[in-house]
């Protein structure tokens, strides 16, 4: 808006919350309609491209990326497609206009009617060709100052071919105008960040995830995932309020390559157990159950295994950050 010298509207957006809300809702609706138009133009372009005799075809994903980056309107794909349309004979153009008759491009039905009238006036079955068709062009060689120069010569056109050329130029102009209007740059839309984004990291994390980092963070700072208030005062380090697996993981980090199970149990019991429990045997069973489950979970995650050197020790398999 500042680029359009509309400072008054910008000031009002900053000062008036109600006006801001109304504008955001309105502009998001306009942005969705604009993006729908871009996708419609993209599909139409690929449909036209498939009807023409191109040696290679463009994939939808490549064209979509160009469209969302605002690079499709002036790209070679659009230019080559429009140039190929100007060279089409009348029978191929009739098929193309039949395809475009249901599109949002203006005057396509009118052009189809005009083409049928021209076809009905022909004397033979030979298709009409425009002035841009190579059928009417030939190369001439001239020698000037001992240098050979090539020039393109256009043969004389019949009255029907001239009329067909004018029709082809009208079709070309209509399609070019349509693509110029429809294929806008999405980044120029107001609040385009709400509608589209081009950050690669979210996709990279989904399609090529790194679960180890997430697991280590969850065990180190369980409150980040659980959202509980009991661990608020002890976000880092050992705390009896943390889940049993998280407590055992913190003790695991402080241990060496070989972990004595007895020492690990004693440290775990000191942190998780309750000193003034009414029934010590019941409390012992409760803490032992938590310890056994936490130990099994660390084994399942591939962090520890039974040591072959010492029967009462565990071998450490992973180190934090490595």
C-alpha positions in Angstrom: 0.0 0.0 0.0 2.9 2.4 0.7 4.2 1.6 -2.8 0.8 2.8 -4.1 1.2 6.0 -2.1 -1.8 5.0 0.0 -0.4 6.2 3.3 -3.8 7.2 4.6 -5.1 3.6 4.4 -2.0 2.3 6.1 -2.4 4.8 9.0 -6.0 3.8 9.4 -5.0 0.1 9.5 -2.6 0.8 12.3 -5.1 2.9 14.3 -8.4 1.2 13.7 -8.7 -2.4 14.8 -12.2 -2.9 13.4 -11.1 -1.5 10.0 -8.0 -3.8 10.1 -10.2 -6.9 10.8 -12.6 -6.0 7.9 -9.7 -5.4 5.5 -7.9 -8.6 6.4 -11.0 -10.7 5.9 -11.7 -8.9 2.6 -8.1 -9.1 1.3 -7.8 -12.8 2.2 -10.9 -13.5 0.2 -9.5 -11.6 -2.8 -6.2 -13.4 -2.4 -7.9 -16.8 -2.5 -9.7 -15.8 -5.7 -6.5 -14.6 -7.3 -4.7 -17.8 -6.5 -7.6 -19.8 -7.9 -7.2 -17.8 -11.1 -3.5 -18.6 -11.2 -4.2 -22.3 -10.8 -6.9 -22.2 -13.5 -4.5 -20.4 -15.9 -1.8 -23.0 -15.0 -4.1 -25.9 -15.9 -5.2 -24.2 -19.1 -1.7 -23.6 -20.1 -0.7 -27.2 -19.7 -3.9 -28.3 -21.6 -2.9 -26.1 -24.5 0.7 -27.3 -24.2 -0.4 -30.9 -24.5 -2.5 -30.2 -27.6 0.5 -28.7 -29.4 3.2 -30.7 -31.1 6.0 -30.2 -28.6 8.9 -32.7 -28.3 9.0 -32.3 -24.5 6.2 -31.8 -22.0 6.2 -29.7 -18.9 5.3 -31.4 -15.6 2.6 -29.8 -13.5 4.9 -29.5 -10.4 7.6 -27.5 -12.3 5.0 -25.2 -13.8 3.3 -24.8 -10.4 6.6 -23.8 -8.7 7.2 -21.2 -11.4 3.7 -19.9 -11.0 4.0 -19.6 -7.2 7.4 -17.9 -7.6 5.9 -15.3 -10.0 8.1 -16.5 -12.8 5.6 -18.2 -15.1 4.1 -15.2 -16.8 7.3 -14.2 -18.6 8.7 -17.7 -18.8 9.7 -19.5 -22.0 6.8 -22.0 -21.4 4.2 -19.3 -22.0 6.1 -17.6 -24.8 6.7 -20.9 -26.7 3.1 -21.9 -26.3 1.8 -18.7 -27.7 4.2 -18.7 -30.6 3.2 -22.3 -31.5 -0.5 -21.2 -31.6 0.3 -18.5 -34.2 1.7 -21.3 -36.4 -1.2 -23.7 -36.2 -3.1 -24.7 -39.3 -6.9 -24.2 -39.3 -7.7 -27.9 -38.4 -5.4 -27.8 -35.3 -6.7 -24.4 -34.3 -10.3 -25.7 -34.5 -9.4 -28.5 -32.0 -7.7 -25.9 -29.7 -10.7 -23.5 -29.8 -13.0 -26.4 -29.0 -10.8 -27.0 -25.9 -10.9 -23.3 -24.9 -14.6 -22.9 -25.4 -15.3 -23.9 -21.9 -12.5 -21.8 -20.4 -12.6 -18.4 -18.8 -10.8 -16.8 -21.7 -13.1 -14.3 -23.5 -14.3 -14.5 -27.1 -13.2 -18.1 -27.7 -16.7 -19.1 -28.9 -16.7 -16.1 -31.3 -13.4 -17.1 -32.7 -14.6 -20.7 -33.2 -17.6 -19.4 -35.1 -15.4 -17.2 -37.3 -13.1 -20.1 -38.0 -16.1 -22.3 -39.1 -17.2 -19.6 -41.5 -13.7 -19.4 -43.0 -13.6 -23.2 -43.3 -16.9 -23.3 -45.1 -15.6 -20.8 -47.7 -12.6 -23.0 -48.7 -12.4 -24.5 -52.2 -10.6 -27.6 -51.1 -9.8 -29.7 -48.0 -6.3 -28.1 -47.5 -6.2 -26.4 -44.1 -5.7 -22.7 -43.9 -2.3 -21.4 -42.8 -1.4 -18.1 -41.2 1.5 -15.8 -42.2 3.5 -17.1 -39.3 3.4 -20.7 -40.5 6.6 -22.0 -42.0 4.7 -23.2 -45.1 4.6 -19.6 -46.3 8.2 -18.8 -45.4 11.4 -19.6 -47.3 15.1 -18.7 -46.9 16.9 -16.6 -49.4 20.6 -16.4 -49.8 22.3 -13.2 -51.0 26.0 -12.3 -51.3 26.9 -8.8 -50.2 30.6 -7.8 -50.2 31.7 -11.4 -50.4 29.5 -12.3 -47.4 26.6 -14.7 -47.5 23.4 -13.4 -45.9 20.3 -15.4 -45.1 16.9 -13.7 -45.1 13.4 -15.0 -44.6 11.0 -14.5 -47.4 7.2 -14.7 -46.9 5.3 -15.8 -50.0 2.1 -14.0 -51.0 -1.0 -15.1 -49.1 -4.4 -15.8 -50.5 -7.4 -13.7 -49.2 -8.6 -16.6 -47.0 -5.1 -17.1 -45.5 -4.9 -13.4 -44.7 -8.3 -13.6 -43.0 -7.1 -16.6 -41.1 -3.9 -14.8 -40.1 -6.0 -12.0 -38.6 -8.1 -14.5 -36.7 -5.0 -16.3 -35.4 -3.6 -13.0 -34.2 -6.8 -12.2 -32.3 -6.6 -15.6 -30.6 -3.0 -15.0 -29.8 -3.7 -11.5 -28.3 -6.6 -12.8 -26.2 -4.6 -15.6 -24.7 -1.6 -13.4 -24.1 -3.8 -10.8 -22.3 -5.4 -13.6 -20.3 -2.1 -15.1 -19.1 -0.7 -11.6 -18.3 -3.7 -10.8 -16.1 -4.1 -14.2 -14.5 -0.5 -15.2 -13.8 0.2 -12.6 -11.2 3.1 -12.7 -8.7 1.6 -14.2 -5.5 4.2 -12.4 -3.3 2.7 -9.1 -4.3 -0.7 -10.0 -2.8 -1.6 -8.3 0.5 -1.1 -10.8 3.4 0.3 -13.4 1.0 2.1 -15.1 3.9 -1.3 -16.3 5.2 -2.1 -18.1 1.9 1.3 -19.4 0.6 4.7 -20.0 2.0 8.0 -21.3 0.5 9.9 -22.5 3.6 11.6 -25.7 2.8 12.4 -26.7 6.4 8.9 -27.9 7.4 8.8 -30.2 4.4 12.3 -31.4 5.0 11.5 -32.2 8.6 8.4 -34.2 7.5 9.8 -36.1 4.6 13.3 -36.5 6.1 12.7 -36.4 9.8 15.3 -36.6 12.6 13.6 -38.5 15.4 16.6 -38.8 17.6 16.8 -35.1 18.2 13.1 -35.0 19.0 13.4 -38.0 21.4 16.4 -36.5 23.2 14.7 -33.2 23.6 11.5 -34.8 24.9 13.4 -36.8 27.5 15.6 -33.8 28.5 12.7 -31.3 28.6 9.4 -33.2 28.9 7.5 -30.0 29.8 7.9 -28.8 26.2 5.8 -31.7 25.0 3.5 -32.4 28.0 2.7 -28.7 28.7 2.4 -29.5 32.4 3.0 -27.0 35.3 4.5 -29.6 37.7 7.9 -29.4 35.9 7.9 -25.7 35.5 10.5 -25.1 38.3 12.8 -27.8 37.0 12.9 -27.6 33.2 16.5 -28.8 33.1 18.3 -31.4 35.3 16.9 -34.0 37.6 13.4 -33.7 39.2 11.1 -36.1 40.9 8.2 -34.5 39.0 9.6 -35.6 35.6 8.3 -38.8 34.0 10.3 -41.9 35.1 11.9 -42.4 31.7 13.1 -38.8 31.7 14.6 -39.2 35.1 16.4 -42.3 34.1 17.6 -40.7 30.9 19.2 -37.8 32.9 21.0 -40.4 35.0 22.0 -42.2 31.8 23.6 -39.0 30.5 25.7 -38.7 33.7 27.0 -42.3 33.4 30.0 -43.7 31.6 30.2 -46.3 28.9 29.3 -49.0 31.4 26.4 -48.4 33.9 26.1 -50.4 37.1 22.4 -51.4 37.4 22.6 -51.3 41.2 24.0 -47.8 41.3 21.4 -46.7 38.7 18.6 -48.1 40.8 19.8 -46.5 44.0 20.1 -43.1 42.3 16.6 -43.5 40.7 15.0 -44.6 44.0 16.6 -41.6 45.8 15.0 -39.1 43.3 11.6 -40.8 42.6 10.9 -42.5 45.9 9.1 -41.0 48.9 11.0 -41.0 52.2 8.0 -40.8 54.5 5.8 -43.4 52.8 3.4 -45.2 55.1 4.0 -48.6 53.5 7.6 -48.9 52.5 7.1 -52.2 50.7 4.3 -50.8 48.6 6.4 -47.7 47.8 9.4 -50.0 46.9 7.2 -51.9 44.5 5.9 -48.7 42.9 9.3 -47.2 42.3 10.7 -50.6 41.1 7.8 -50.8 38.5 8.6 -47.3 37.3 12.3 -48.1 37.1 11.7 -51.4 35.2 9.4 -49.6 32.7 11.8 -46.7 32.2 14.7 -49.1 31.7 12.7 -51.1 29.1 11.8 -47.9 27.2 15.5 -46.9 27.0 16.3 -50.3 25.7 13.5 -50.1 23.1 14.9 -46.7 22.0 18.3 -48.3 21.4 20.2 -46.4 24.1 21.3 -49.3 26.3 21.9 -53.0 26.1 23.1 -55.7 28.5 26.8 -55.8 28.8 28.8 -58.9 27.8 31.7 -57.9 30.0 29.8 -57.6 33.3 26.4 -59.3 33.9 25.3 -56.6 36.4 26.1 -53.7 34.0 24.5 -52.0 31.0 26.4 -50.9 28.0 25.8 -47.3 26.8 25.1 -47.1 23.1 24.3 -43.4 22.5 25.9 -40.2 23.6 24.0 -36.9 23.6 24.9 -34.8 20.6 26.8 -37.5 18.8 
